[in-house]
Amino acid sequence: MNPLSIIFPPKCVLCGTILLAKEDRAEPCEACLSKLPILKEPRVEIVPGLVCLAPLKYTDNVRQGLHGLKFGRRVTGIKYFARLMVQCLKRYGISDFDAVTWVPVSLARERRRGYDQSELLAHEIAKLIGSKSCRMIYKVRNVKPNSSLKTEEERRANVTGAFRLVPFVNSHDKLLLIDDVLTTGSTIAECSALLTANGTKEIVVLAVASAQRK
């Protein structure tokens, strides 16, 4: 056992309780694992013509876990979430990406938080699938959560122009685009349009969880 685990014991990646029997490996506790909302159908029909995958339903303890990751600096869950996400790719036999990139938070928010959770996921997933990860998009302004808006027109307008391509970024034929939660699809559609305009021929979207009700 790592001596540091006595001072900083590993915690459940979802509810944050201390894992006394897990030693150095951050995973869900038994209570959270027993009610883990795994999607029977990980493929989410959220953006027409775009393959979007997520292993978990965005509810209950998954929401708590992602909030801890995003706002509570509980980054030890990255490896666990990344493993679940890669399992989705394997289930559908999707592989051979030229690169892995991510839907970014704004630079101001990243500075305050100290990291971008989707970037951390992208780096870990790239290692697991033997690909490279690179920043291809940056966010130029913060927007309202699309889930708080009522109409599709409001959601599209909310994210229109919120993202830009990184200057002089290379084009890739097949990209894996990482996000934390799939909500309305407007943000994914906006980022995918930028990548397609840059010459990307195929994009697969992969997130930790889906907030879709179906």
ROPARO-355621 format. One line per 4 residues: their letters; for each residue x negated, y negated, z negated of N, C-alpha, C, O. Coordinates in Angstrom, 1 decimal. Each point is the difference from the previous one (the first is absolute). Layout:
residues N
a) X:Y:Z:X:Y:Z:X:Y:Z:X:Y:Z ~ ...
This chain:
residues 214
mnpl) -0.8:1.2:0.0:0.8:-1.2:0.0:-0.9:-1.2:0.0:-1.0:-0.1:-0.7 ~ 1.4:-0.9:1.5:-0.7:-1.3:0.0:0.2:-0.7:-1.3:1.1:-0.2:-0.4 ~ -2.2:-0.2:-0.3:0.1:-0.7:-1.2:0.9:-1.3:0.1:0.7:-0.3:-1.0 ~ -0.7:-0.3:2.1:0.8:-1.2:0.2:1.5:0.3:-0.1:0.8:-0.9:-0.3
siif) -0.4:2.1:0.6:1.4:0.4:-0.1:0.6:0.0:-1.4:1.2:-0.1:-0.2 ~ -2.2:0.1:-0.8:0.5:-0.1:-1.4:0.3:-1.5:-0.3:1.0:-0.2:-0.7 ~ -1.8:-0.7:1.3:0.3:-1.4:-0.2:1.1:-0.5:0.9:0.8:-0.8:-0.4 ~ -0.9:1.2:1.7:1.0:-0.4:1.0:0.7:1.3:0.5:-0.3:0.4:1.1
ppkc) 1.2:0.2:-1.8:0.6:1.2:0.4:0.8:-0.2:1.3:0.7:-1.0:0.1 ~ -0.7:2.0:0.7:0.9:-0.1:1.3:1.4:-0.1:-0.4:0.5:0.6:-1.0 ~ 0.3:-1.3:1.9:1.4:-0.2:-0.3:0.8:0.5:1.2:-0.5:0.1:1.1 ~ 1.7:0.2:-1.4:1.0:0.4:1.1:0.0:-1.0:1.0:0.2:-1.2:-0.3
vlcg) -0.3:1.6:1.6:0.0:-1.0:1.1:1.3:-0.7:0.2:0.2:-0.9:0.7 ~ 0.9:1.5:-1.3:1.3:-0.6:0.1:0.5:-0.7:-1.2:0.3:-1.2:0.1 ~ -0.2:1.8:-1.3:0.5:-0.7:-1.1:-1.1:-0.6:-0.9:0.3:-0.9:-0.8 ~ -1.5:1.3:1.0:-1.1:-0.6:-0.8:-0.3:0.6:-1.3:-0.9:-0.5:-0.7
till) 1.5:1.6:0.3:-0.3:0.6:-1.3:-1.3:0.7:0.1:-0.4:0.4:1.1 ~ -0.3:-0.2:-2.2:-1.3:0.6:-0.1:0.1:1.5:0.3:0.9:0.7:-0.5 ~ -1.8:-0.2:1.4:0.0:1.4:0.3:-1.0:0.7:-0.8:-1.2:0.1:0.3 ~ 1.6:0.5:-1.4:-0.9:0.7:-0.9:-0.7:1.2:0.5:-1.1:0.4:-0.3
aked) 1.8:0.3:1.2:-0.5:1.3:0.5:-0.5:-0.1:1.4:-0.4:1.1:0.6 ~ 0.3:-2.3:0.0:-0.4:-0.1:1.4:-1.5:-0.4:0.2:-0.5:-0.1:1.1 ~ -0.2:-0.1:-2.3:-1.4:-0.4:0.1:-0.1:-1.2:0.8:0.6:-1.1:-0.3 ~ -1.4:1.1:1.4:-0.4:-1.2:0.7:0.9:-0.2:1.3:-0.2:-1.0:0.7
raep) 1.1:1.9:-0.5:0.8:-0.1:1.3:1.3:-0.7:-0.3:0.8:0.5:-0.8 ~ -0.5:-1.6:1.6:1.2:-0.7:-0.2:1.1:0.6:0.9:-0.1:0.1:1.2 ~ 1.2:0.4:-1.8:1.1:0.6:0.7:1.3:-0.4:-0.8:-0.1:-0.7:-1.0 ~ 1.2:1.2:1.5:1.2:-0.3:-0.8:0.0:0.9:-1.2:-0.5:1.1:0.0
ceac) 1.2:-1.6:-1.1:0.2:0.8:-1.2:1.0:1.1:0.4:0.7:-0.1:1.0 ~ -0.5:1.1:-1.9:0.9:1.1:0.2:1.5:-0.6:0.2:0.7:0.5:0.8 ~ -0.4:-1.5:-1.6:1.4:-0.5:0.0:0.2:-0.7:1.4:1.1:0.2:0.6 ~ -2.0:-1.0:-0.1:0.2:-0.6:1.2:-0.1:0.9:1.2:0.7:-0.1:1.0
lskl) -1.6:1.1:-1.1:-0.1:1.0:1.0:1.3:0.8:0.2:0.3:0.4:1.1 ~ 0.4:-0.1:-2.2:1.2:0.8:0.1:1.2:-0.8:0.7:0.9:0.7:0.5 ~ -1.0:-2.0:-0.4:1.0:-0.7:0.7:-0.6:-0.9:1.1:0.6:-1.0:0.4 ~ -1.7:1.5:0.2:-0.6:-0.7:1.1:0.9:0.0:1.2:0.4:1.1:0.5
pilk) 0.0:-2.2:0.0:1.0:0.0:1.1:-0.6:0.2:1.4:-0.2:-1.0:0.8 ~ -0.2:2.2:-0.5:-0.7:0.3:1.2:1.1:0.1:1.1:1.0:0.6:-0.1 ~ -1.3:-1.3:1.2:0.9:0.0:1.2:0.0:1.3:0.7:-1.1:0.5:0.4 ~ 2.2:0.1:-0.2:0.1:1.3:0.8:-0.4:-0.3:1.5:-0.6:0.8:0.6
eprv) 1.0:-2.0:-0.2:-0.3:-0.4:1.4:-0.9:-1.3:-0.1:0.6:-1.1:-0.1 ~ -1.9:1.2:0.1:-0.9:-1.1:-0.1:0.0:-1.0:1.1:-0.4:-1.2:-0.2 ~ 0.9:1.6:1.4:0.1:-0.9:1.1:1.2:-0.9:-0.2:1.1:0.4:-0.1 ~ -1.4:-1.7:0.1:1.1:-1.0:-0.2:0.3:-0.8:1.3:-0.9:-0.6:0.6
eivp) 2.1:0.6:-0.2:0.4:-0.7:1.2:0.3:-1.5:-0.4:1.1:-0.4:-0.3 ~ -2.2:-0.4:0.3:0.1:-1.3:-0.4:-0.4:-1.1:1.1:0.6:-1.1:0.0 ~ -1.4:1.5:0.9:-0.4:-0.9:1.1:0.2:0.9:1.3:-0.7:1.0:0.2 ~ 1.6:-1.4:0.7:0.1:0.8:1.2:-1.3:0.2:0.8:-0.7:-0.9:0.2
glvc) 0.5:2.2:0.2:-1.2:0.4:0.7:-1.3:0.1:-0.7:-1.0:0.2:0.5 ~ 1.1:-0.4:-1.9:-1.2:0.0:-0.8:0.1:1.1:-1.0:1.0:0.1:-0.7 ~ -2.0:0.8:0.6:0.0:1.1:-1.0:-0.4:-0.6:-1.3:-1.1:-0.6:-0.2 ~ 2.0:0.7:-0.8:-0.2:-0.5:-1.4:0.2:1.1:-1.0:1.0:0.6:0.0
lapl) -2.0:-0.4:-0.8:0.0:1.1:-1.0:-0.2:-0.5:-1.4:-0.7:-0.9:-0.2 ~ 1.3:1.6:-0.7:-0.2:-0.3:-1.5:0.4:1.3:-0.7:1.1:0.6:0.2 ~ -1.9:-0.2:-1.2:0.2:1.2:-0.7:1.1:-0.1:-1.1:0.6:0.9:-0.4 ~ -0.4:-2.2:-0.2:0.8:-0.1:-1.1:1.1:-1.0:0.2:-0.1:-0.9:0.9
kytd) 1.2:1.0:-1.7:1.1:-0.9:0.0:-0.4:-1.1:-1.0:-0.5:0.2:-1.1 ~ 0.8:-1.5:1.5:-0.4:-1.1:-0.9:1.1:-0.2:-1.0:0.9:-0.8:0.1 ~ -1.0:1.5:-1.2:1.0:0.0:-1.1:-0.6:0.4:-1.3:-1.1:0.7:0.0 ~ 1.7:-1.1:-1.1:-0.4:0.4:-1.3:-1.5:-0.1:-0.3:-0.6:-1.0:0.1
nvrq) 0.0:2.2:-0.4:-1.4:0.0:-0.4:-1.0:-0.4:1.1:-1.1:-0.5:-0.2 ~ 1.5:0.7:1.5:-0.9:-0.4:1.1:0.0:-1.5:0.1:-1.1:-0.6:0.1 ~ 2.2:-0.1:-0.3:0.0:-1.5:-0.1:-0.9:-0.5:-1.1:-0.7:-0.9:0.1 ~ 0.8:1.6:-1.3:-0.8:-0.4:-1.1:-1.5:0.2:0.3:-0.8:-0.8:-0.4
glhg) 0.5:1.9:1.0:-1.4:0.3:0.3:-0.6:-1.0:1.0:-1.1:-0.4:-0.2 ~ 1.9:0.0:1.2:-0.5:-0.9:1.0:-0.1:-1.4:-0.6:-0.9:-0.8:0.4 ~ 1.8:0.4:-1.3:-0.1:-1.3:-0.7:-1.3:0.0:-0.8:-0.6:-1.0:-0.1 ~ 0.3:2.1:-0.6:-1.2:0.1:-0.8:-1.2:-0.2:0.9:-1.0:-0.6:-0.4
lkfg) 1.0:1.2:1.6:-1.1:-0.1:0.9:-0.1:-1.4:0.6:-1.2:-0.5:0.0 ~ 2.3:-0.1:0.3:-0.1:-1.4:0.6:-0.2:-1.1:-1.0:-0.8:-0.9:0.3 ~ 1.4:1.0:-1.5:0.0:-1.1:-0.9:-0.7:0.3:-1.3:-0.3:-0.9:-0.8 ~ 0.1:2.2:0.5:-0.6:0.4:-1.3:-1.4:0.5:0.1:-0.6:0.5:-1.0
rrvt) -0.1:-0.6:2.2:-1.3:0.4:0.2:-0.2:1.5:-0.3:-1.1:0.4:-0.4 ~ 2.1:0.4:0.6:-0.1:1.4:-0.3:-0.4:0.7:1.3:0.9:0.7:0.7 ~ -2.1:-0.9:-0.2:-0.4:0.5:1.3:-0.5:1.4:0.0:-0.3:0.5:1.1 ~ 0.3:0.2:-2.2:-0.4:1.4:-0.1:1.0:0.9:0.8:-0.3:1.1:0.3
giky) 1.5:-1.6:0.0:1.0:0.7:0.7:-0.3:0.1:1.5:0.6:0.8:0.8 ~ -1.6:-1.5:-0.3:-0.3:-0.1:1.5:-0.3:1.4:0.5:0.6:0.4:1.0 ~ -1.4:0.4:-1.6:-0.4:1.3:0.5:1.2:0.9:0.1:0.2:0.8:0.9 ~ 0.7:-0.8:-2.0:1.2:0.8:0.0:0.9:-0.3:1.1:0.5:0.8:0.8
farl) -0.2:-2.1:-0.6:1.0:-0.5:1.0:-0.6:0.4:1.4:0.7:0.4:0.9 ~ -2.0:-0.7:-0.7:-0.6:0.3:1.3:0.1:1.5:0.3:0.2:0.3:1.2 ~ -0.4:0.6:-2.1:0.1:1.4:0.3:1.4:0.3:0.4:0.2:0.8:1.0 ~ 0.9:-1.3:-1.6:1.3:0.2:0.4:0.3:-0.5:1.4:0.7:0.7:0.8
mvqc) -1.3:-1.8:-0.5:0.2:-0.6:1.3:-0.6:0.8:1.1:0.5:0.1:1.1 ~ -1.7:0.4:-1.3:-0.7:0.8:0.9:0.8:1.3:0.3:0.0:0.5:1.1 ~ 0.6:0.0:-2.1:0.8:1.2:0.1:1.1:-0.2:1.1:0.4:0.9:0.7 ~ 0.2:-2.1:-0.7:1.0:-0.4:1.0:-0.5:0.2:1.4:0.6:0.5:0.9
lkry) -1.8:-1.1:-0.7:-0.7:0.1:1.3:-0.2:1.5:0.4:0.3:0.4:1.2 ~ -0.7:0.4:-2.1:-0.3:1.4:0.3:1.3:0.7:0.3:0.1:0.9:0.8 ~ 1.0:-1.2:-1.5:1.3:0.6:0.2:0.4:-0.2:1.5:0.7:0.9:0.6 ~ -0.9:-2.0:-0.1:0.4:-0.3:1.4:-1.1:0.2:1.0:0.2:-0.2:1.2
gisd) -1.4:0.7:-1.6:-1.1:0.3:0.9:-0.5:-1.3:0.6:-0.5:0.1:1.2 ~ 0.5:-1.2:-1.9:-0.5:-1.2:0.6:-1.4:-0.3:-0.4:-0.3:0.1:-1.2 ~ -0.6:-0.3:2.1:-1.4:-0.1:-0.3:-0.7:-0.8:1.0:0.6:-0.6:0.9 ~ -2.0:0.5:-1.0:-0.8:-0.6:1.1:0.2:-1.5:0.2:0.3:-0.4:1.1
fdav) -0.3:-0.3:-2.2:0.1:-1.5:0.0:-1.3:-0.6:0.3:-1.0:0.5:-0.5 ~ 1.0:-1.6:1.3:-1.2:-0.7:0.3:-0.4:-0.8:-1.3:-1.2:-0.3:-0.2 ~ 2.2:-0.2:-0.5:-0.3:-0.8:-1.2:1.3:0.0:-0.9:1.1:0.3:0.5 ~ -1.3:-0.7:-1.7:1.0:-0.2:-1.0:0.0:-1.4:-0.4:-1.0:-0.6:-0.4
twvp) 2.2:-0.1:0.4:0.1:-1.4:-0.4:1.2:-0.1:-0.9:0.6:1.0:-0.3 ~ -0.3:-2.2:-0.1:1.1:-0.2:-1.0:0.7:-1.3:0.1:-0.4:-0.9:0.7 ~ 1.6:0.9:-1.3:0.8:-1.2:-0.1:-0.5:-0.8:-1.2:0.1:0.5:-1.1 ~ -0.7:-1.7:1.4:-0.7:-0.7:-1.1:0.9:-0.9:-0.9:1.1:-0.4:0.5
vsla) -1.5:0.2:-1.7:0.6:-1.1:-0.8:-0.8:-1.3:0.4:-1.0:0.1:0.7 ~ 1.5:-1.2:-1.1:-0.7:-1.3:0.4:-1.3:0.0:-0.8:-0.2:0.6:-1.0 ~ -0.7:-1.4:1.6:-1.4:-0.1:-0.7:0.1:-0.6:-1.3:-0.7:0.3:-0.9 ~ 1.7:-1.2:0.7:0.1:-0.7:-1.3:0.5:1.1:-1.0:-0.5:0.0:-1.2
rerr) 1.4:0.8:1.6:0.5:1.0:-1.0:-1.0:1.1:-0.2:-0.1:0.5:-1.1 ~ -0.7:-0.2:2.1:-1.1:1.0:-0.2:-1.0:-0.5:-1.0:-0.5:0.7:-0.8 ~ 0.2:-2.0:0.9:-1.0:-0.6:-1.0:0.5:0.0:-1.4:-0.7:0.4:-0.9 ~ 2.0:-0.7:0.7:0.6:0.0:-1.3:0.0:1.4:-0.6:-0.2:0.2:-1.2
rgyd) 0.6:0.8:2.1:0.1:1.4:-0.5:-1.3:0.7:-0.1:-0.2:0.8:-0.9 ~ -0.8:-1.2:1.7:-1.3:0.6:0.1:-0.1:1.1:1.0:-1.1:0.5:0.1 ~ 2.1:-0.2:0.6:0.0:1.1:1.0:1.3:-0.1:0.8:1.0:-0.6:-0.4 ~ -1.0:1.3:1.5:1.3:0.3:0.8:0.3:1.4:-0.1:-0.8:0.9:0.4
qsel) 1.9:-0.5:-1.0:0.3:1.4:-0.2:0.1:0.8:1.3:-0.4:1.2:0.0 ~ 0.9:-1.8:1.0:0.0:0.8:1.3:-1.4:0.2:0.6:-0.2:1.0:0.7 ~ -0.6:-2.0:-0.9:-1.4:0.2:0.4:-0.7:1.1:-0.7:-0.7:0.9:0.6 ~ 0.9:-0.8:-1.9:-0.6:1.1:-0.8:0.5:1.4:0.5:-0.7:0.9:0.1
lahe) 2.0:-0.9:0.2:0.6:1.3:0.5:-0.6:0.3:1.4:-0.3:1.2:0.3 ~ 0.2:-2.2:0.5:-0.6:0.2:1.4:-1.4:0.6:-0.1:-0.3:0.9:0.8 ~ -0.5:-1.5:-1.6:-1.4:0.5:-0.2:0.0:1.5:-0.4:-0.8:0.8:0.5 ~ 1.6:-0.5:-1.5:0.0:1.3:-0.6:0.6:1.0:1.1:-0.6:1.1:0.1
iakl) 1.6:-1.4:0.6:0.6:0.8:1.0:-1.0:0.2:1.1:-0.1:1.2:0.6 ~ -0.6:-2.2:-0.2:-1.0:0.1:1.1:-1.1:1.1:-0.4:-0.4:0.8:0.9 ~ 0.0:-0.8:-2.1:-1.0:0.9:-0.5:0.6:1.5:0.1:-0.7:0.9:0.4 ~ 2.0:-0.8:-0.8:0.6:1.3:0.0:0.2:0.6:1.3:-0.1:1.2:0.2
igsk) 0.3:-2.0:0.8:0.3:0.5:1.4:-1.2:-0.1:0.9:0.1:0.3:1.2 ~ -1.2:-0.8:-1.7:-1.2:-0.1:0.8:0.0:-1.1:1.0:-0.5:0.2:1.1 ~ 1.1:-1.3:-1.4:0.1:-1.1:0.9:-0.7:-1.3:-0.6:-0.6:0.1:-1.1 ~ 0.7:-1.2:1.8:-0.5:-1.2:-0.6:1.1:-1.0:-0.3:1.1:0.1:0.6
scrm) -1.3:-1.0:-1.5:1.0:-1.0:-0.4:-0.5:-1.3:0.3:-1.2:-0.3:-0.2 ~ 2.1:-0.6:0.7:-0.5:-1.4:0.3:1.2:-0.9:-0.1:1.1:0.3:0.3 ~ -1.4:-1.5:-0.7:1.0:-1.1:-0.1:0.2:-0.5:1.4:-0.9:-0.4:0.7 ~ 2.2:0.4:-0.2:0.3:-0.5:1.3:1.0:-1.1:0.0:0.2:-0.7:0.9
iykv) 0.5:0.6:-2.1:1.1:-1.1:-0.1:-0.3:-0.7:-1.3:-0.4:0.6:-1.0 ~ 0.7:-1.9:1.0:0.0:-0.7:-1.3:1.4:-0.8:-0.1:0.6:-0.3:1.1 ~ -0.3:-0.1:-2.3:1.3:-0.6:-0.2:-0.3:-1.5:-0.3:-0.8:-0.4:-0.8 ~ 1.5:-0.4:1.6:-0.2:-1.5:-0.1:0.9:-0.7:-1.0:-0.3:-1.1:-0.4
rnvk) 1.4:1.7:0.0:0.8:-0.6:-1.0:0.8:1.1:-0.7:0.3:1.0:0.5 ~ 0.1:-1.3:-1.8:0.9:0.8:-0.8:1.4:-0.1:0.5:0.4:-1.1:0.5 ~ 0.4:2.1:-0.6:1.4:0.0:0.5:0.8:0.6:-1.1:-0.5:0.6:-1.0 ~ 1.8:-0.8:1.1:1.0:0.6:-0.9:0.0:1.5:0.2:-0.2:0.4:1.1
pnss) 0.5:0.4:-2.1:0.2:1.4:0.2:1.2:0.2:1.0:1.1:-0.5:-0.2 ~ -1.4:1.3:1.2:1.0:0.2:1.0:1.3:0.7:-0.6:1.1:-0.2:0.5 ~ -1.4:1.0:-1.5:1.1:0.7:-0.6:1.0:-0.9:-0.7:1.2:0.3:-0.2 ~ -1.6:-1.6:0.0:0.9:-1.0:-0.6:0.9:-0.7:1.0:0.9:-0.8:-0.4
lkte) -1.2:1.0:1.7:0.7:-0.7:1.1:1.1:0.9:0.5:-0.1:1.2:0.1 ~ 1.2:-1.8:0.3:1.2:0.8:0.4:0.1:0.4:1.4:0.4:1.2:0.3 ~ -0.9:-2.0:0.6:0.2:0.4:1.5:-1.4:0.3:0.6:-1.0:-0.5:-0.4 ~ 1.1:1.2:1.5:-1.2:0.3:0.8:-0.6:-1.2:0.6:-1.3:-0.1:0.0
eerr) 2.1:-0.9:0.3:-0.5:-1.3:0.6:-0.9:-0.7:-1.1:-1.0:-0.5:0.3 ~ 1.5:0.5:-1.5:-0.7:-0.7:-1.1:-1.3:0.8:-0.3:-1.0:-0.7:-0.2 ~ 1.0:2.0:0.3:-1.2:0.7:-0.3:-1.1:-0.2:1.1:-1.2:-0.1:-0.3 ~ 1.7:0.1:1.6:-1.0:-0.2:1.0:-0.6:-1.4:-0.1:-1.2:-0.2:0.2
anvt) 2.1:-0.8:-0.4:-0.5:-1.4:-0.1:-0.9:-0.2:-1.2:-1.0:-0.8:0.0 ~ 1.2:1.6:-1.1:-0.8:-0.1:-1.2:-1.5:0.4:0.3:-0.9:-0.6:-0.6 ~ 0.7:1.6:1.4:-1.4:0.4:0.2:-0.6:-0.4:1.4:-1.2:0.2:0.2 ~ 2.0:-0.9:0.6:-0.5:-0.4:1.3:-1.1:-1.1:-0.2:0.2:-1.0:-0.7
gafr) -1.4:1.3:1.2:-1.1:-0.9:-0.1:-0.7:0.1:-1.3:-0.9:-0.8:-0.3 ~ 1.3:1.8:-0.6:-0.7:0.1:-1.3:-1.3:0.7:0.1:-0.8:0.0:-0.9 ~ 0.5:0.7:2.0:-1.2:0.8:0.2:-0.7:-0.4:1.2:0.6:-0.5:1.0 ~ -1.9:0.7:-1.0:-0.9:-0.3:1.2:-1.0:1.1:0.1:-0.3:0.7:-0.9
lvpf) -0.1:-0.5:2.1:-1.1:1.0:0.3:-1.3:-0.6:-0.5:-0.3:-1.2:0.1 ~ -0.6:2.0:-0.7:-1.4:-0.4:-0.3:-0.7:-0.4:1.3:0.1:0.7:0.9 ~ -0.7:-1.9:-0.9:-0.7:-0.5:1.2:-1.0:1.1:0.6:-0.8:0.5:-0.8 ~ 0.9:-0.3:2.1:-1.0:0.9:0.7:0.1:1.4:-0.5:-1.0:0.8:0.1
vnsh) 2.1:-0.4:-0.7:0.2:1.4:-0.4:0.0:0.9:1.2:0.6:-0.3:1.0 ~ -1.2:1.5:-1.2:-0.1:1.0:1.1:1.4:0.6:0.2:0.8:0.1:-1.0 ~ -0.5:0.3:2.2:1.2:0.8:0.3:-0.2:1.4:-0.2:-1.1:0.5:0.2 ~ 2.1:0.3:-0.6:0.0:1.4:-0.1:1.2:0.7:0.6:1.1:-0.6:0.0
dkll) -1.3:1.8:0.6:1.1:0.6:0.6:1.0:0.5:-1.0:1.2:-0.1:0.3 ~ -1.6:0.7:-1.4:0.9:0.6:-1.0:-0.4:-0.4:-1.4:-1.1:0.2:-0.5 ~ 2.1:-0.9:-0.1:-0.3:-0.6:-1.4:1.0:0.6:-1.0:1.2:0.4:0.3 ~ -1.7:-0.2:-1.5:0.9:0.3:-1.2:0.1:-1.3:-0.8:-1.0:-0.6:-0.4
lidd) 2.2:0.1:0.3:0.3:-1.2:-0.7:0.6:0.3:-1.4:1.0:0.7:-0.1 ~ -1.7:-1.1:-1.0:0.4:0.3:-1.3:0.8:-1.1:-0.7:-0.4:-1.2:0.1 ~ 1.4:1.6:-0.8:0.8:-1.0:-0.9:0.3:0.7:-1.3:-0.1:1.2:-0.1 ~ 0.5:-1.9:-0.9:0.4:0.6:-1.2:1.4:0.5:0.0:0.3:1.1:-0.4
vltt) 0.7:-2.0:0.8:1.4:0.4:0.0:0.6:-0.4:1.3:-0.2:-1.1:0.5 ~ 1.0:2.0:0.1:0.8:-0.3:1.2:1.3:-0.5:-0.5:0.8:0.7:-0.7 ~ -0.5:-1.9:1.1:1.3:-0.6:-0.4:0.9:-0.2:1.2:0.7:0.9:0.4 ~ -0.7:-2.1:0.2:0.9:-0.3:1.1:-0.6:0.3:1.3:0.8:0.2:1.0
gsti) -2.1:-0.1:-0.9:-0.6:0.2:1.3:-0.5:-1.2:0.7:-0.7:0.1:1.0 ~ 1.1:-1.3:-1.4:-0.3:-1.2:0.7:-1.5:-0.3:-0.1:-0.6:-0.4:1.0 ~ 0.0:0.6:-2.1:-1.5:-0.3:-0.2:-0.8:1.0:0.9:-0.9:-0.4:0.7 ~ 1.3:1.7:-0.7:-0.6:1.0:0.8:0.1:-0.3:1.5:-1.0:0.1:0.7
aecs) 2.2:-0.6:-0.3:0.2:-0.3:1.4:-0.9:-1.2:0.4:-0.5:0.0:1.1 ~ 0.4:-1.0:-2.0:-0.8:-1.2:0.3:-1.5:0.4:0.1:-0.7:-0.4:1.0 ~ 0.2:1.2:-1.9:-1.4:0.4:0.1:-0.3:0.9:1.2:-1.0:-0.1:0.6 ~ 1.9:1.0:-0.4:-0.2:0.9:1.2:0.0:-0.7:1.3:-0.7:0.3:0.9
allt) 1.5:-1.4:-0.8:0.1:-0.8:1.2:-1.4:-0.6:0.3:-0.4:-0.1:1.1 ~ -0.2:-0.4:-2.2:-1.3:-0.7:0.1:-1.1:1.1:0.5:-0.8:-0.3:0.8 ~ 0.9:1.5:-1.4:-1.0:1.0:0.4:0.2:0.5:1.4:-0.9:0.2:0.7 ~ 2.2:-0.1:-0.3:0.3:0.4:1.4:-0.5:-1.0:1.0:-0.5:0.3:1.0
angt) 0.7:-1.6:-1.4:-0.4:-1.1:0.9:-1.5:0.0:0.2:-0.5:-0.6:0.9 ~ -0.2:1.1:-1.9:-1.5:0.1:0.0:-0.5:1.2:0.8:-1.2:0.2:0.1 ~ 2.1:0.6:0.4:-0.4:1.2:0.8:0.2:1.3:-0.6:-0.3:1.0:0.6 ~ 0.8:-0.9:-1.9:0.3:1.3:-0.6:1.1:0.7:0.7:1.0:-0.6:0.3
keiv) -1.2:1.9:0.1:1.0:0.7:0.7:0.9:0.8:-0.9:1.2:0.2:0.4 ~ -1.7:0.3:-1.5:0.8:0.8:-0.9:-0.2:-0.4:-1.5:-1.2:-0.2:-0.4 ~ 2.3:0.0:-0.3:-0.1:-0.4:-1.4:0.9:1.0:-0.8:1.1:0.2:0.3 ~ -1.7:0.3:-1.4:0.8:0.8:-1.0:-0.1:-0.8:-1.3:-1.0:-0.4:-0.5
vlav) 2.2:0.2:-0.1:0.1:-0.7:-1.3:0.1:1.0:-1.1:0.8:1.0:0.1 ~ -1.6:-1.2:-1.2:0.0:0.9:-1.1:0.1:-0.8:-1.3:-0.9:-0.9:-0.2 ~ 1.9:1.2:-0.7:0.1:-0.7:-1.2:0.1:1.0:-1.2:0.2:1.2:0.3 ~ -0.3:-1.7:-1.5:0.2:0.8:-1.2:1.5:0.4:-0.1:0.3:1.2:-0.3
asaq) 0.6:-2.2:0.5:1.4:0.3:-0.3:0.9:-0.8:1.0:-0.5:-0.9:0.6 ~ 1.7:1.4:-0.5:1.0:-0.6:0.8:1.2:-0.5:-0.8:0.5:0.7:-0.9 ~ -0.1:-1.9:1.1:1.1:-0.6:-0.7:1.3:0.2:0.8:1.1:-0.5:-0.5 ~ -1.1:1.2:1.6:1.2:0.2:0.8:0.9:1.0:-0.8:-0.5:0.9:-0.6
rk) 1.8:-1.2:0.7:1.0:0.8:-0.8:0.3:1.4:0.7:0.4:0.9:-0.7 ~ -0.6:-0.9:2.0:0.3:1.3:0.7:-1.1:1.0:-0.3:0.2:1.2:0.5
